[in-house]
Amino acid sequence: MLANATALRPLLENYQKRKKASLVVMIVSYLTKLVLLLPELTTAQTNKLAEIVDEQQQYGKNSLQTPYRHKIPPRVHSTYPDHCVPINETLRKNLIQGLFAEPQYDKDTLPSANSTTVIVELTVQSITEISEFSSSFKADVWFSQIWHDPRLDFQGYHYCLSNLSLAAHKLPQLWTPNVCFVNSKKVEIHSSPSQNILLIVFPNGTIWLNYRYPRI
């Protein structure tokens, strides 16, 4: 059995090398097709695509690494107070009702008198289809938005609660940024078995909203 394993090792190594090379070719091919689909590219965008291609080619020469996914953590520093109040379902329910009660909270009113800064992150999970004929493609993406709404600050309650996770049906009651996808043909939220929406409110009023779009 040991002799057989030794004999198979070169075959396995050769297979892994061919598999890595094929993945690099596929990634470069996708990037090339995307360049053909995009109507105009600035010099900076062209250089960025060239850098990605070079990086993937280097991975193929050495070892194909998993692409680094940039995650934007919520800009909060929430820690439990020294003597926090233990949270239970009743307190949690009352907290949610109190935060969204009128006239304290109005979804049609901006979070602040001035402009609201919104951090946006778009992570492409996969490109499922590319059509050169219609100059379009389909992608499965995660779309994330982070902003601060002081009206939802609940630090004064001193609860032992690092964040407040809300159900998707609460989203219509919440003020959200008006962000859109330019030149998109169809955008829909993934709903298997329910809508893929992650809505989190942190004690200082920072909101983290995540969608999963299966088609864009």
N, C-alpha and C positions, 0 to 999 in steps of 0.2 A: 504493500500500500504506500509506503514511503517513497519507493522508487517511482511509482506511478504519479504521485503528487509532484515529485521533482521534475518529471518529464512534462507535466502539464503546465508548470509555471511559465515557461517561455511563451506558450500559446495564450495564456491568460494575459500576460503583459502586452503581447502584440495586439490582442483584442481591445484592451483598455486604451492603447495608443490610438488605434483606428477610431474608437468611439469618441475620444476627445477631439480628434481632428474633424470628425463629421459634425460635432456640436459647434465647433468654431466656424466651420463653413456655413452652417445653418444661421448662426447669429449674424455673420457678415452679410449673408444673403438677405436677411430681413432688413438690415440697415440700408443696403443698396436699394431695395424695393421702396423703402420709406422715402429715400431721397428722390426717387422718381415720382412718388405720389405728392410730395410737398410742392406747392406752386412756386414759392420763392424761399431761398435760404440766404441769411445774412452771412457775412464772413465769419462771425463768431460761432454761429450755428454749424457752419461747415467744418470749422476747426474742431468743434466739440465732437462731431460725428467721427472725424478722422482719429481723434484721441481714443474714442471707444473702440474703433476697429483695431487700432494698434495694441490696445490693452488686451483685447480678446485673442489677438494673434500671439501675443507674448504668453498668455495663459496656455495656448495650445502647444507652444514649444516646451513649456515646463510642465505645469499641471493645471488643468482647467479648474478654476476656483468659482465658487458660488458668487454671483454678482452681489455686491454690497447693497443692501436696501437701507436707504437713509430714512430714519424715523425721527420725526420731530416730537420730542417730549413736551408735554404741557409745561408752560413756564410758571410753575408754581413751586412753592416750598412749604408744603402742608405737612405739619407734624402734629401729633396729638398734644394737647396741652397737658400740663403736669397733673391736673385733676379733671379729666374729661368725664362727660356724662355717658354711661353705657347706652348704646342705641338699641332699640327694639322696633318691631314692625309698626307699632302704634305711633311712636315718636317719628319714625321715618315717614309714615303716611301724613302726619300732621305737618311735618317740615315741608314736604312737597306741596301740600295744599296752601301753606302759608307763603311760600316763595312765589307761587303763581296766582295768588289772590289779587283781585282788582280792588282799589285802583293802584296798588303798589306796583303791579306788573302789567304792562300793556305791550303785547307783541307787535303792535303797529308803531311803537315809539322806539327810536334809536336808543341803544344802551347808554350813550352819553351825549351831551350837547354837541360835542365836537365829533370829528370822524372816528370811526372804530377800526383799529388795526386787525387784520385777519391774516393768519398764517395758513397757507394752502399747500397741501402736498398731494401729488398724484403719483401713484405707484402702479406701473404696468405689470400685472401678473403674467399675462400671456397675450400673444397676438394670434387669434384663432383663424383668421381668414384675411387674405389680401387679394384684391381684385384690381389688376392693372387696367382692365377694360373700363371699369367705372371710376377708377382712381379713388378707391376707398378701401378701408380695412376695418375689421372688427377686433376689439380688444377687451380683455377682462381686467378691470382696474379697481384699485382702492382709492377713494377720494376722501381726503381728510381736511377739516377746517378747525382752526383754533382761534378763539377770540375771548375777550373779557367783557362780562356784563356785570357791573357792580350791583345791580338789583338782585342778583342771585347769590350774593355773598352771605354765607351762613356761619362764618367763623364765630360770631357772637353767641351762638348756641353752645359752644364748647363741647360738641358731641365727639365721641370716639369714632370718628368717621373720616376716612382719608378722601373719599369721593362719594358722589351720589350718582348711581347708575339709573337712568330713566328708560322706560319702555318706548318703543317706536311711536306709539300712539300719542305720546306727549309732544312730539315734534311740531305738529300744527299749532300748539299753544306757545311756541317759542319763537322769539325773533331770530331769524337766520340771515346771513349775508346773501345778497343777490348775486351769486356766482353762476356763470353759464359756460358751456363748451362751445366755442366759436366753430362754425363750419361742421358741426356734428349733424349726422343724418337722423340718428335715433339714440336716445339715452333712456335707460330704464334701470331701476333698482333691482338687484338680485333678490328673488323671493322664493327661496327653497329651504325649508318649508314656509318660513315667514320672511318678511323684509329684513335684509342684512343691513341693519342700521345700529350703530353703536353710539349712544349718547351719554356722555359723562359730564357732570358738573362738579367742580372742585370747590373746596371751602371758600376760597377767595373770589369766586364768581367766574373763574376761567371755565370755558365750555369747550369740550372736545367732541366733535361730530364726525363720524366715519360712515361712509357709504361703500357698498360694493356694487359696481356696475358690470354686468356681464356683457354688455354691448355698448359701444360708443362710436 
